[in-house]
Amino acid sequence: MEDLPLDQVRTLLAVVDEGTFDAAAAALHVTPSAISQRVKALEQRTGRVLLLRTRPVRPTESGEVLVRLARQVSRLERDAYAELGLSGTGEPTRVSIAVNADSLAIWFLDALVRLPARSRLCFELRREDESHTAALLREGTVMAAVTSSPDPVPGCSVRRLGAMRYLPVACPAFAAELLTEPLEESVAAAPVVVLDRRDDFQDEFVRRLTGDRTGASTLRHYVPTSEGFAEAVAAGLGWGMVPEAQAVPLLRAGRVVVFAPGREADAPLYWQQWKLNSPALAAVADAVMETAARALRP
């Protein structure tokens, strides 16, 4: 590590985490000038601009590589201290994970509770669309993620978890009034429920139905929780692609109907994590894989 002094790498991480040079200086108990000098020295050593001097400060693509390195080194240090019995403070091991809203609501927490309390793991979960969770891994913000991508982020391993099935549903009155034949036309015009502005699952469904002619209606309601999304559809706010695990009880209760039989969609999910020999991360990964095997389709 002679070419990358750890004090400079840790300083870069502090600036990114704290958002400003002044805040990083306060966190590290040094002067802002010392922070600036360390970052400049690291940039000169690597021959790359590592930070965008915005508010808050953001890492460049090269900076993300070193931020990820700093977090991984920190993780390995804590694991080593724990194995040597030198942790002393009794501080729990923090594991940061990015996970999509539907997994979080339906099965992911079951994986975490499988881990014994004596393991003293402290979870920091980041809710993000499964098509964007890999970006948090790439930035070094999280150690692991449930993603929709089978392509591993550099420095990460990837394993398939399974697939989550989604059903196109609406409340019976909504479907009878607004989702009439020809379905390709009515569904593209009907009000729709989406999770957030990154959620394009409903648009993909309509594009498949219409042969890529159009997406879902611009008359859309944003409901940012998985449970709230399903309830909004059942209440008649709009139609939506609801996870099978949430849709089945609503179907049995007569609160929703499948308005396009045979048009269910399966979303494959993958587990990506840092390639680290970390006992804490390995234990979490094992629990996630075992729970996903029961909760998801192959």
Backbone as a ProteinNet text record, in pm:
[ID]
protein_1_A
[PRIMARY]
MEDLPLDQVRTLLAVVDEGTFDAAAAALHVTPSAISQRVKALEQRTGRVLLLRTRPVRPTESGEVLVRLARQVSRLERDAYAELGLSGTGEPTRVSIAVNADSLAIWFLDALVRLPARSRLCFELRREDESHTAALLREGTVMAAVTSSPDPVPGCSVRRLGAMRYLPVACPAFAAELLTEPLEESVAAAPVVVLDRRDDFQDEFVRRLTGDRTGASTLRHYVPTSEGFAEAVAAGLGWGMVPEAQAVPLLRAGRVVVFAPGREADAPLYWQQWKLNSPALAAVADAVMETAARALRP
[TERTIARY]
81.5	0	84.8	215.8	300.9	251.5	192.4	147.2	14.6	-57.8	-186.2	-188.7	-134.5	-131.5	-272.2	-287.6	-420.7	-477.9	-393.6	-447.8	-511.8	-455.6	-513.1	-642.5	-644	-764.1	-877.3	-845	-947.5	-997.7	-909	-949.9	-1048.3	-1021.4	-1114.1	-1251.9	-1254.6	-1381.5	-1453	-1380.2	-1441	-1503.8	-1436.7	-1490.8	-1621.1	-1623.4	-1743.8	-1857.3	-1827.3	-1930.7	-1983.8	-1894.9	-1935.2	-1991.1	-1952.8	-2009.6	-1929.4	-1843.5	-1760.3	-1623.2	-1525.7	-1391.3	-1392.5	-1470.3	-1475.9	-1534.4	-1642.5	-1704.8	-1611.7	-1539.3	-1443.3	-1331.9	-1287.4	-1182.8	-1229.7	-1355.5	-1409	-1418.9	-1457.7	-1471.6	-1337.3	-1232.9	-1100.4	-1011.3	-1065.7	-993.4	-862.3	-870.7	-758.1	-811.5	-724.1	-766.5	-818.6	-905.2	-950.7	-833.9	-730.6	-613.3	-546.5	-539.1	-479.1	-562.3	-694.2	-782.2	-756	-751.7	-729.1	-595	-492.6	-359.1	-355.8	-424.2	-425.5	-498.1	-609.8	-685.8	-605.6	-544	-463.2	-344.8	-284.3	-170.8	-215.4	-335.2	-386.7	-419.8	-475	-505.1	-377.1	-272.7	-145.1	-83.1	-98.1	-39.1	-108.7	-241.2	-316.5	-324.6	-294.6	-303.8	-446.4	-540.6	-682.8	-752.7	-854.9	-942.6	-1034.1	-1036.6	-1111.4	-1241.9	-1250.2	-1369.2	-1423	-1554.6	-1620.7	-1648.3	-1592.3	-1603.6	-1740.3	-1843.4	-1980.6	-2025.3	-2148.5	-2206.3	-2331.9	-2330.3	-2213.3	-2111.6	-1989.2	-1883	-1924.3	-1892.5	-1924.3	-1799	-1781.2	-1664.6	-1681.3	-1572.2	-1573	-1573.7	-1574.2	-1570.4	-1443.8	-1330.6	-1205.9	-1214.4	-1277.6	-1293.4	-1377.8	-1479.4	-1563.7	-1483	-1382.9	-1298.7	-1226.1	-1172.1	-1097	-1189	-1308.1	-1405.9	-1443.5	-1466.2	-1498.7	-1383.1	-1259.9	-1141.4	-1136.6	-1161.3	-1155	-1257.1	-1377.8	-1480.8	-1443.2	-1386.1	-1348	-1235.1	-1138.1	-1027.9	-1081.7	-1174.7	-1234.8	-1308.7	-1381	-1453.8	-1357.7	-1249.6	-1151.9	-1082	-1054.4	-991.8	-1081.5	-1210.2	-1303.2	-1315.8	-1320.2	-1327.5	-1202.3	-1086.9	-960.9	-956.8	-998	-1001.3	-1092.5	-1209	-1305.3	-1247.2	-1182.3	-1124.9	-1010.1	-939.3	-828.4	-872.9	-1003	-1053.6	-1008.7	-980.8	-929.9	-1034.1	-1159.4	-1259.6	-1289.3	-1293.7	-1296.7	-1420.9	-1458.5	-1567.8	-1703.8	-1709.3	-1838.7	-1922.4	-1861.7	-1934.2	-1983	-2111.4	-2163.3	-2103.6	-2111.6	-2063.7	-2174.6	-2147.6	-2248.4	-2237.9	-2350	-2356.2	-2455.7	-2407.5	-2493.2	-2535.8	-2666.7	-2723.9	-2827.1	-2822.2	-2924.3	-3024.2	-3152.9	-3255.8	-3378.2	-3444.9	-3563.5	-3682.6	-3780.8	-3893.6	-3973.8	-3999.7	-4083.1	-4012.9	-3883.6	-3809.8	-3809.1	-3789.6	-3786.4	-3919.4	-4029.5	-4161.6	-4201.2	-4152.2	-4205.1	-4116	-3984	-3904	-3768.6	-3714.2	-3576.2	-3556.3	-3650.7	-3635.6	-3633.3	-3701.7	-3697.8	-3555.5	-3476.6	-3336.9	-3256.4	-3279.4	-3200.5	-3231.2	-3356.3	-3391	-3341.4	-3295.8	-3237.4	-3102.1	-3038.3	-2906	-2919.6	-2842.1	-2856	-2822.6	-2894.7	-2873.3	-2732.4	-2673.3	-2538.9	-2432.1	-2468.3	-2371.5	-2344.1	-2429	-2411.1	-2391.2	-2480.5	-2480.1	-2580	-2541.2	-2626.6	-2647.3	-2772.3	-2799.9	-2836.7	-2780.8	-2818.4	-2872.6	-3006.4	-3071.2	-3101.5	-3070	-3099.3	-3202.7	-3320.8	-3425.7	-3401.6	-3390.9	-3364.8	-3422.5	-3460.4	-3509	-3402.5	-3446.4	-3349.2	-3259	-3304.4	-3220.1	-3114.3	-3121.3	-3025.6	-2944.2	-2974.1	-2900.2	-2752.8	-2722.4	-2582.6	-2499.6	-2562.7	-2490.1	-2438.6	-2514.8	-2469.8	-2350.2	-2346.9	-2229.4	-2108.5	-2129.9	-2021.1	-1962.3	-2048.1	-2002.9	-1936	-1953.4	-1898.8	-1987.7	-2112.8	-2205.4	-2253.9	-2269.4	-2315.8	-2218.5	-2227.2	-2140	-2202.6	-2336.2	-2408.1	-2539.6	-2599.8	-2723.5	-2804.1	-2936.7	-3028.4	-3047.8	-3009.8	-3012.4	-3085.6	-3111.4	-3169.4	-3062.5	-2937.9	-2829.4	-2747.7	-2730.1	-2644.6	-2496.8	-2467.1	-2329	-2266.4	-2161.7	-2104.6	-2040.3	-2063.1	-1990.6	-1843.7	-1750.1	-1607.8	-1577	-1507.5	-1473.3	-1582.1	-1688.2	-1801.1	-1827.3	-1887.7	-1935.6	-2086.8	-2142.9	-2287	-2341.9	-2461	-2532.1	-2680.2	-2742.2	-2885	-2966.4	-3064.5	-3153	-3279.3	-3329.9	-3456.7	-3532.8	-3662	-3744.2	-3868.1	-3905.6	-4028.2	-4135.2	-4248.1	-4356.4	-4450.4	-4491.5	-4584	-4708.9	-4825.4	-4952	-5014	-5067.4	-5136.2	-5276.7	-5297.9	-5425.7	-5484.2	-5614.2	-5687.9	-5809.3	-5870.2	-5990.9	-6102.9	-6199.6	-6300.4	-6375.1	-6416.5	-6492.2	-6405	-6279.3	-6185.9	-6166.1	-6145.2	-6121.8	-6243.8	-6362.9	-6485.1	-6509.9	-6473.3	-6501.3	-6392.1	-6265.1	-6156.2	-6064.4	-6069.3	-5979.5	-6060	-6121.1	-6207.3	-6132.3	-6189.4	-6128.3	-6145.9	-6047.8	-5918	-5826.8	-5773.2	-5696.7	-5572.7	-5509.4	-5387.2	-5412.8	-5533.6	-5566.8	-5610.6	-5694.7	-5750	-5644.6	-5554	-5455.1	-5354.3	-5328.3	-5233.9	-5292.1	-5424.9	-5490	-5536.3	-5547.1	-5603.7	-5504.6	-5554.3	-5465.4	-5385	-5259.9	-5169	-5100	-5066.3	-4993.1	-4848.3	-4753.6	-4611.3	-4545.5	-4432.8	-4365	-4296.4	-4218.1	-4149.3	-4111.3	-4036.3	-4005.2	-3901.9	-3839.7	-3750.2	-3820.4	-3942.8	-4018.2	-4078.5	-4023.6	-4076.5	-4138.6	-4170.5	-4222.9	-4357.8	-4444.2	-4574.6	-4558.9	-4463.9	-4438.3	-4391.2	-4304.2	-4255.8	-4370.9	-4462.8	-4578.5	-4661	-4688.9	-4769.1	-4694	-4563.7	-4485.9	-4491.6	-4484.2	-4496.1	-4634.6	-4736.1	-4873.6	-4902	-4839	-4867	-4759.7	-4666.2	-4559.8	-4469.1	-4439.5	-4348.4	-4404.3	-4536.7	-4592.4	-4603.6	-4625.3	-4644	-4617.5	-4602.4	-4589	-4718.6	-4711.4	-4831	-4873.2	-4993.5	-5051.3	-4967.7	-4972.8	-4908.3	-4993.6	-5114.6	-5199.2	-5159.5	-5057.7	-5001.2	-4990.7	-5006.6	-5000.3	-4872.8	-4793.2	-4668.2	-4692.5	-4671.8	-4691.2	-4561.1	-4479.4	-4340.4	-4313.7	-4416.5	-4392.3	-4460.4	-4404.5	-4461.5	-4602.4	-4618.3	-4750.1	-4851.6	-4808.9	-4897.8	-4935.7	-4840.4	-4865.7	-4979.3	-4968.9	-5071.9	-5207.5	-5207.6	-5333	-5393.4	-5309.4	-5359.1	-5428.4	-5370.2	-5432.2	-5565	-5565.4	-5687.2	-5797	-5756.8	-5854.1	-5912.5	-5854.4	-5909.4	-5842.6	-5724.7	-5655	-5603	-5567.5	-5517.7	-5483.8	-5437.8	-5392.5	-5243.1	-5191	-5048.3	-5002.7	-4871.3	-4809.2	-4774.5	-4849.9	-4836.4	-4766.8	-4669.3	-4603.8	-4705.7	-4682.4	-4774.6	-4804.9	-4703.2	-4722.7	-4821.1	-4828	-4923.8	-5056.6	-5052	-5173.5	-5266.3	-5209.9	-5293.5	-5394.3	-5354.5	-5456.1	-5562.8	-5524.3	-5621.4	-5716.9	-5665.3	-5750.6	-5850.6	-5803.8	-5892.9	-6002.1	-5968.5	-6066.6	-6158.2	-6133.5	-6215.9	-6187	-6074	-6044.3	-5978.1	-5917	-5857.2	-5888.3	-5872.7	-5883	-5761.4	-5724.3	-5619.7	-5686.8	-5652.5	-5723.3	-5658.2	-5539.2	-5473.1	-5418.8	-5505.9	-5461.3	-5351.2	-5252.3	-5142.3	-5035.1	-5050.4	-4954.8	-4869.7	-4856.2	-4772	-4627.7	-4548.9	-4409	-4318.8	-4209.2	-4111.1	-3989.7	-3951.5	-3834.9	-3721.4	-3615.1	-3503	-3426.4	-3382.7	-3308.4	-3175.5	-3073.8	-2939.4	-2883	-2793.5	-2723.7	-2580.5	-2543.9	-2407	-2345.5	-2218	-2150.1	-2001.5	-1936.5	-1792.4	-1722.5	-1615.4	-1531.6	-1436.8	-1492	-1414.5	-1429.1	-1321.5	-1328.4	-1376.7	-1504.1	-1563.6	-1665.2	-1643.1	-1739.4	-1879.8	-1888.8	-2020.1	-2094.3	-2025.8	-2088.1	-2123.8	-2039.3	-2066.5	-2190.9	-2206.4	-2323.8	-2451.8	-2446.9	-2563.7	-2597.6	-2495.8	-2518.3	-2583.1	-2536.8	-2593.9	-2741.7	-2773.1	-2912.4	-3001.1	-2949.2	-3025.8	-3051.5	-2949.9	-2966.8	-3067.8	-3061.2	-3153.5	-3297.7	-3316.7	-3451.7	-3506.9	-3424.5	-3468.9	-3508.7	-3440.6	-3472	-3615	-3665	-3801.1	-3903.2	-3864	-3959.2	-3977.2	-3876.2	-3880.9	-3897.9	-3938.1	-3945.6	-3804.1	-3778.6	-3644	-3601.7
-121.2	0	126.1	117.8	235.1	343.6	302.3	400.4	464.5	405	460.1	466.9	572.9	585.4	577.5	490.7	469.5	594.1	678.7	799.3	890.5	893.3	975	912.5	780.4	711.6	729.1	717	736.1	880.5	973.5	1114	1136.3	1074.8	1085.9	1033.2	920.6	863.6	958.3	1018.5	1110.4	1229.9	1282.4	1396.8	1357.6	1238.5	1193	1170	1105.5	1076.2	1202.4	1295.8	1417.5	1524.6	1519.9	1612.5	1737.2	1778.9	1897.6	1874.4	1955.3	1945.2	1986.5	2090.7	2137.7	2031.1	1965.7	1862.7	1743.1	1708.7	1598.3	1632.5	1758.5	1802.2	1788.2	1825	1812.4	1666.1	1578.5	1437	1370.8	1416.3	1355.7	1432.7	1542.8	1624.2	1679.1	1729.5	1797.8	1926.1	2004.7	2130.3	2106.2	2194.2	2182.9	2185.7	2261.3	2267.2	2130.3	2057.4	1923.5	1828.9	1841	1759	1787.6	1916	1955.7	1904.7	1914.2	1869.6	1718.7	1642.6	1496.7	1456.1	1520.1	1487.4	1524.1	1643.3	1684.1	1589.7	1545.2	1452.4	1320	1274.6	1149.3	1164.9	1279	1303.6	1310	1371.9	1377.5	1238.8	1158.7	1024.9	934.8	949	865	925.8	1056.5	1123	1140.7	1146	1157.6	1253.6	1321.4	1400.4	1302.7	1309.4	1211.6	1266.7	1400	1461.1	1572.5	1580.4	1696.5	1794.1	1913.8	2011	2078.2	1998.2	2047.3	2050.1	2085.1	2077.7	1992.7	1871.8	1811.2	1761.3	1738.3	1683.8	1545.5	1518.1	1387	1326.5	1195.5	1132.4	1119.5	1130.5	1098.2	946.6	898.4	753.7	693.7	763.7	716.2	725.8	831.8	847.1	736.7	689.6	581.9	455.3	430.6	312.2	318.8	437	451.2	457.4	513	511.8	367.7	287.2	147	75.6	105.8	47	83.1	210.5	256.3	183.1	163.4	93.2	-54.1	-113.4	-254	-273.1	-183.9	-191.2	-175.7	-81.9	-60.1	-184.7	-250.9	-372.8	-483.6	-502.1	-604.9	-575.8	-449.8	-413.3	-449.8	-418.8	-449.3	-599.7	-675	-820.4	-875.2	-820.8	-867.6	-837.2	-716.9	-682.1	-776.1	-806.3	-894.4	-1033.9	-1086.8	-1221.2	-1227.5	-1114.3	-1110.2	-1074.9	-1047.1	-1009.3	-871.9	-783.7	-650.3	-540.7	-579.5	-476.4	-395.7	-462	-391.5	-310.5	-224.2	-131	-198.2	-322.8	-388.9	-330.3	-251.8	-189.8	-297.2	-292.9	-395.3	-380.2	-487.2	-485.4	-433.9	-326	-264.4	-322.2	-367.8	-422.8	-340.1	-274.7	-189.1	-263.9	-264.1	-341.9	-258	-263.5	-199.6	-306.6	-276.8	-376.3	-305.7	-370.6	-310.5	-319.2	-232	-218.2	-346.6	-416.8	-537	-649.4	-667.2	-768.3	-733.8	-605.5	-561.5	-589.8	-569.8	-587.7	-734.6	-819.1	-954.6	-1061.4	-1056.4	-1170	-1134.6	-1017	-990	-984	-926.6	-918	-1056	-1152.8	-1289.9	-1344.6	-1301.6	-1345.6	-1287.6	-1162.6	-1096.3	-1152.5	-1185.9	-1237	-1380.5	-1445.8	-1579.7	-1573.7	-1456.9	-1442.4	-1426.2	-1498.6	-1492.4	-1354.8	-1314.6	-1183.9	-1170	-1281	-1274.9	-1239.5	-1244.4	-1207.1	-1056.6	-980.4	-834.6	-765.6	-798.2	-732.1	-617.4	-507	-389.1	-357.6	-362.7	-348.4	-204.8	-158.9	-30.3	-59.2	-57.5	-92.1	34.1	28.7	138.9	89.8	151.1	111.2	178.6	96.9	148.8	52.1	103.9	18.8	-83.8	-208.6	-316.3	-292.4	-206.7	-177.9	-72.5	-14.1	90.9	55.8	-56.5	-90.5	-116.8	-168.4	-195.5	-68	45.1	171.8	205.6	170.7	196.6	109.3	-12.4	-98.5	-37.2	10.3	67.3	189.9	266.6	386.9	353.8	229.9	193.2	231.5	272.2	313.3	194.3	78.5	-42.3	-156.5	-260.1	-376.9	-486.8	-485.3	-589.2	-532	-601.5	-549.3	-659.8	-644.6	-723.9	-644.9	-702.3	-629.5	-710.2	-642.8	-711	-745.6	-713.5	-733.1	-858.2	-945.1	-1062.2	-1031	-908.5	-868.8	-810.7	-873.5	-826.7	-689.5	-606.2	-479.8	-513.6	-436.6	-466	-482	-590.5	-618	-689.2	-733.2	-798.9	-936.3	-1023.2	-1151.9	-1143.4	-1234.3	-1231.5	-1373.1	-1388.3	-1515.5	-1489.6	-1579.8	-1565.5	-1603.4	-1520	-1545.7	-1620.1	-1587.3	-1641.2	-1532.6	-1552.9	-1454.5	-1421.8	-1294.4	-1250.7	-1232.4	-1300.3	-1292.3	-1176.8	-1105.6	-992.4	-1019.9	-981.7	-1001.6	-867.2	-852.8	-729	-728.2	-643.8	-646.3	-506.6	-505.2	-381.5	-420.9	-323.9	-356.7	-386.7	-471.4	-515.8	-401.3	-300	-190.3	-112	-89.6	-17.9	-95.3	-227.6	-310.3	-312.3	-322.8	-329.9	-200.8	-89.2	40.5	85.7	62.5	125.6	28.8	-100.2	-195.7	-289.9	-231.9	-305.3	-338.7	-423.2	-457.7	-342.8	-319.9	-388.3	-343.2	-441.1	-415.1	-330.5	-349.4	-273.6	-123.4	-83.5	58.6	107	29.8	76.7	81.8	-16.8	-17.5	95.1	134.1	241.9	378.3	385.8	513.4	520.8	406.3	403	455.2	514.6	556.2	438.2	464.8	358.7	398	299	322.6	280	365.7	332	362.2	298.3	312	447.9	483.7	612.9	641.8	747.7	787.9	699	610.4	512.5	381.5	367.1	243.5	243.7	160.9	152.9	16.1	-58.5	-193.7	-192.7	-96.9	-86	-43.8	45.2	85.7	-32.8	-115.9	-234	-328.6	-344.8	-431.7	-382.1	-252.1	-196.4	-205.6	-184.1	-195.2	-337.7	-436.2	-575.5	-601.1	-544	-565.8	-499.8	-384.4	-306.4	-320.9	-411	-425.9	-305.3	-247.6	-131.9	-3.3	2	124.7	236.6	201.6	305.3	247	335.2	293.2	315.4	310.5	332	478.7	503.4	637.8	737.6	863.8	970	1007.1	953.7	974.9	867.5	900.6	800	852	761.1	793.6	731.9	812	763.9	726.7	599.3	549.1	478.3	537.9	494.8	377.3	302.5	182	64.6	-53.6	-173.6	-201.3	-192.5	-217.5	-112.8	13.3	119.7	106.7	60.6	38.6	-61.8	-176.9	-280.6	-230.5	-156.1	-103.2	0.8	81.9	182.9	116.5	7.7	-65.8	-126.5	-189.5	-252	-149.3	-27.4	77.8	140	110.9	162.9	288.1	320.4	440.3	421.9	299.1	268.8	121.1	76.2	-62.8	-68	-188.6	-199.7	-343.5	-360.9	-492.9	-520.2	-607.8	-634.3	-769.2	-777.3	-905.5	-1013.3	-1133.4	-1244.3	-1266.8	-1255.1	-1278.7	-1180	-1058.5	-959.1	-968.5	-1009.4	-1012.8	-1127.5	-1245.2	-1362.7	-1338.1	-1282.9	-1255.9	-1156.7	-1059.7	-961.8	-1027.8	-1121.9	-1195.1	-1282.2	-1350.5	-1437	-1357	-1232.7	-1147	-1075.6	-1092	-1026.4	-879	-834	-690.9	-651.5	-747.2	-721.3	-837.4	-813	-917.7	-907	-1019.7	-1018.9	-979.9	-863.8	-814.8	-861.8	-922.8	-975.7	-1114.3	-1216	-1350.9	-1400.4	-1468.9	-1521	-1418.6	-1296.4	-1189.5	-1154	-1249	-1221.8	-1201.1	-1134.6	-1105.8	-1149.9	-1215.7	-1259.1	-1167.9	-1114.8	-1027.4	-1102.7	-1137.7	-1209.7	-1118.8	-1176.1	-1100.8	-1170	-1089.7	-1141.1	-1077.4	-1150.5	-1101.5	-1069.5	-942.3	-901.4	-850.7	-883.9	-839.9	-822.4	-744.4	-727.7	-862.2	-878.5	-999	-982.2	-1003.8	-992	-1119.1	-1157.7	-1270.5	-1218	-1175.1	-1116	-1213	-1260.6	-1352.7	-1294	-1165.1	-1101.6	-1102.2	-1063.3	-1057.5	-1197.7	-1295.2	-1433.2	-1487.5	-1456.4	-1503.7	-1442.7	-1314	-1247.6	-1309.8	-1331.2	-1388.2	-1525.7	-1609.8	-1743.7	-1735.3	-1646.3	-1631.5	-1580.2	-1486.9	-1431.3	-1540	-1617	-1721.6	-1826.4	-1867.4	-1969.2	-1918	-1792.5	-1737.1	-1716.1	-1667.3	-1646.3	-1776.5	-1885.6	-2015.4	-2058.2	-2016.1	-2050.4	-1947.5	-1821.8	-1715	-1683.3	-1711.4	-1673.2	-1794.7	-1769.5	-1875.9	-1905.8	-2028.2	-2064.1	-1977.1
0	0	0	-37.1	-34.3	-128.7	-241.6	-338.8	-301.4	-206.7	-163.7	-11.4	45.8	192.4	251	350.9	405.8	472	528.8	591.3	486.8	367.3	260.8	207.8	195.8	148.7	249.9	378.6	482.1	483.8	456.3	450.8	337.4	223	109.7	148.9	216.7	261.5	357.4	448.6	544.8	473.8	371.9	297.4	228.3	166.5	97.5	196.9	308.9	408.3	475.5	504	576.8	484	356.1	258.2	230.2	324.7	305.3	367.2	325.1	381.3	529	561.4	700.2	792.5	747.8	830.4	846.7	740.2	749.1	847.2	845.7	938	1082.4	1107.7	1243.2	1285	1192.2	1224.2	1251.8	1181.3	1197.4	1295	1348.9	1447.6	1390	1267.1	1203.7	1142.2	1082.2	1021	879.5	831	691.3	593.2	626.2	540	528.3	639.7	637.2	550.5	559	475.3	328.4	294.5	155.6	104.5	186.3	146.2	122.3	208.9	192.5	63.5	36.9	-83.7	-208.5	-207.3	-321.8	-342.8	-233	-243.3	-303.3	-265.6	-320.1	-468	-505.4	-646	-729.2	-673.7	-744.7	-757.4	-652.4	-653.2	-755.6	-768.3	-861.8	-1001.5	-1011.9	-1140.6	-1188.7	-1093.6	-1128.1	-1033.7	-1085.6	-1000	-928	-795.6	-716.1	-659.7	-650.1	-592	-681.3	-687.3	-747.5	-634.8	-646	-535.3	-538.1	-518.7	-513.2	-367.6	-342.7	-207.9	-212.7	-154.8	-89.5	-190.8	-142	-225.4	-276.4	-403.4	-460	-521.9	-512.2	-572.9	-723.7	-796.5	-938.6	-953.2	-1076.4	-1098.1	-1037.5	-1052.3	-990.7	-839	-790.1	-645.5	-584.6	-659	-608.6	-583.1	-668.7	-651.4	-517.4	-484	-359.1	-237.3	-253.9	-144.3	-111	-215.1	-191.8	-122.5	-166.4	-102.3	45.5	77.8	216.9	303.3	250.7	328.5	347.1	244.7	255.9	356.1	354.3	451	592.7	610.4	741.5	788.9	697	731.4	774.6	700.9	733.1	866	892.3	1019.1	1136	1124.6	1234.3	1254.6	1143.4	1156	1223.9	1187	1246	1395.6	1433.9	1576.2	1653.9	1594.3	1662.5	1681.3	1575.9	1585.4	1685.9	1701.4	1795.8	1937.5	1951.4	2083.4	2126.4	2027.4	2059.3	2041.1	2006.8	1981.4	2107.2	2222	2350.4	2376.9	2284	2306.8	2302.8	2248.2	2234.3	2123.5	2036	1926.1	1829.4	1788.5	1696.2	1557	1479.6	1341.9	1251.5	1178.8	1091.8	951.4	897.4	762.2	681.9	577.8	495.5	369.7	341.9	231.6	157.4	24.4	-58.3	-101.6	-88	-119.1	-175.4	-270	-330.2	-236.2	-257.8	-165.3	-151.1	-261.7	-253.5	-176.9	-200.3	-124.2	23.7	53.1	192.7	261.9	189.8	249.9	261.1	169.9	159.5	221.9	199.6	244.4	306.8	278.3	316.5	467.7	540.2	685.5	750.2	687.9	740.3	738.7	639	632.3	747.9	778.1	882.7	1021.8	1046.5	1180.2	1200	1093.4	1108	1177.8	1172.5	1232.6	1383.6	1462.7	1608.4	1664.1	1767.6	1828.6	1883.9	1926.7	1984.5	1880.9	1752.5	1649	1648.8	1715.6	1730.5	1595.9	1503.1	1373.3	1376.1	1318	1310	1161.6	1115	972.3	936.4	826.7	768.3	629.5	615.8	489.6	409.5	282.1	190	90.1	92.3	-0.9	-135.4	-239.7	-373.8	-475.9	-591.9	-699.5	-735.6	-761.6	-783.9	-904.5	-998.3	-1113.8	-1082.3	-962.5	-924.5	-800.7	-734.8	-613.5	-642.3	-762.9	-797.1	-797.1	-827.2	-827.7	-687.6	-584.1	-447.4	-411.8	-466.1	-449.1	-518	-640.1	-718.8	-648.7	-584.7	-513.5	-381.4	-334.3	-204.5	-89.6	-119.4	-14.1	67.2	1.5	69.6	43.3	127.2	115.7	31	21.3	-51.6	-101	-198.6	-255.5	-321.2	-315	-396.3	-525	-637.7	-764.3	-871.1	-982.5	-1098.5	-1200.8	-1169.6	-1266	-1236.3	-1335.6	-1317.3	-1339	-1381.9	-1409.1	-1282.5	-1230.6	-1103.7	-1114.8	-1014.4	-1001.2	-977.1	-1033	-1009	-860.3	-827.3	-688.6	-611.6	-682.2	-615.5	-676.7	-598	-646.3	-663.5	-744.2	-769.7	-767.2	-706.4	-704.2	-730.4	-805.1	-833.7	-710.3	-677.7	-564.9	-607.1	-725	-771.5	-843.9	-861.8	-932.7	-851.6	-853	-787.8	-894.8	-877.3	-977	-944	-1050.2	-1038.7	-1121.8	-1067.3	-1136.5	-1172.5	-1295.1	-1333.4	-1272.6	-1172.8	-1101.7	-1088.2	-1059.8	-1031.8	-949.7	-883.5	-807.8	-909.2	-875.3	-972.4	-1041.3	-966.1	-1026.4	-1124.7	-1088	-1175.7	-1305.7	-1293.4	-1411.4	-1502.6	-1443.1	-1523.2	-1599.1	-1539.3	-1601	-1697.6	-1660.7	-1735.8	-1810.2	-1778.1	-1843.7	-1932.5	-2033.7	-2125	-2253.3	-2334.5	-2462.7	-2563.5	-2649.4	-2656.5	-2542.3	-2471.7	-2350.6	-2378.5	-2494.3	-2525.2	-2521.6	-2561.6	-2562.5	-2425.1	-2358.7	-2231.3	-2120.9	-2115.9	-2008.4	-2026.8	-2151	-2175.7	-2138.9	-2130	-2097.3	-1953	-1884.9	-1750.1	-1646.7	-1538	-1427.7	-1375.6	-1338.3	-1296.9	-1167	-1086.4	-961.9	-984.1	-945.7	-954.5	-820.2	-798.1	-669.2	-655.7	-757.5	-760.3	-904.4	-926.3	-1063.6	-1132	-1056.8	-1117.9	-1151	-1107	-1126.9	-1267.5	-1356.1	-1492.2	-1521.1	-1414.7	-1431.5	-1502.9	-1465.9	-1530.9	-1677	-1703.9	-1843	-1927.1	-1868.4	-1940.1	-1972.6	-1878.9	-1901.9	-2020.2	-2023.7	-2132.6	-2265.2	-2262	-2386.5	-2440.7	-2351.9	-2398.2	-2456.4	-2392.9	-2436	-2570.8	-2595.2	-2716.8	-2823.6	-2802.2	-2900.9	-2906.6	-2789.3	-2777.1	-2836.1	-2859.1	-2916.2	-2813.5	-2688.1	-2585.5	-2448	-2349.1	-2210.9	-2136.7	-2003.6	-1921.9	-1927.9	-1881.4	-1885	-1804	-1847	-1769.1	-1648	-1641.8	-1524.3	-1422.9	-1344	-1253.9	-1111.9	-1017.2	-875.3	-817.1	-748.1	-688.8	-542.4	-511.9	-375.4	-336.7	-248	-231.3	-137.3	-97.4	-16.7	-83.5	-64.6	-125.7	-73.2	59.2	118	72	70.6	26.1	-120.5	-201.4	-344.3	-362.8	-296.6	-310.3	-260.8	-150.6	-97.2	-190.3	-253.8	-347.9	-466.4	-516.2	-626.8	-581.6	-464.9	-413.7	-387.1	-352.1	-323.1	-449.2	-565.5	-690.3	-742	-688.6	-734.8	-877.2	-912.4	-1045.7	-1052.8	-1169	-1181	-1150.4	-1126.3	-1099.4	-1103.4	-1113.6	-1108.3	-962.4	-899	-755.6	-736.2	-644.6	-618.1	-583.6	-634	-613.3	-465.3	-380.6	-237.3	-176.4	-230.2	-181	-254.8	-381.4	-462.6	-424.5	-389.9	-362.5	-249.8	-133.8	-29.7	-76.4	-157.7	-209.1	-308.7	-389.1	-483.2	-407.7	-303.3	-225.1	-156.1	-117.6	-49.7	-148.5	-277.7	-378.8	-395.4	-341.7	-348.7	-480.5	-549.4	-680.1	-773.7	-903	-1005.2	-1096	-1156.5	-1258.6	-1389.3	-1443.6	-1561.9	-1692.4	-1683.5	-1802.7	-1770.2	-1765	-1729.3	-1823.7	-1763.9	-1842.8	-1874.9	-1824.1	-1852.5	-1730.4	-1635.7	-1519.4	-1565.1	-1481.1	-1514.7	-1400.3	-1433.4	-1333.9	-1338.1	-1222	-1210.9	-1142.3	-1215.1	-1153.3	-1057	-946.6	-846	-817.9	-787.5	-762.6	-635.7	-571.1	-452	-492	-478.8	-505.1	-375.2	-353.1	-232.2	-260.4	-173.6	-185	-173.9	-248.7	-237.7	-119.3	-2	121.4	203	270.6	363.1	498	499.2	618.8	678.8	800.5	862.9	872.5	902.3	915.8	782.6	676.7	545.3	495.7	524.7	483.9	553.8	682.1	757.4	701.4	668	610.8	475.2	392.4	259.3	268.4	360.1	375.7	414.7	507.2	551.7	438.5	359.8	247.3	142.7	108.1	7.8	53.6	179.3	230.8	231.9	270.8	275.8	135.1	43.5	-93.3	-160.6	-127	-186.9	-153.8	-37.9	2.3	-46.4	-53.3	-80.1	-228.3	-309.6	-450	-540.2	-662.8	-762.9	-813.5	-857.4	-906.2	-1024.4
[MASK]
++++++++++++++++++++++++++++++++++++++++++++++++++++++++++++++++++++++++++++++++++++++++++++++++++++++++++++++++++++++++++++++++++++++++++++++++++++++++++++++++++++++++++++++++++++++++++++++++++++++++++++++++++++++++++++++++++++++++++++++++++++++++++++++++++++++++++++++++++++++++++++++++++++++++++

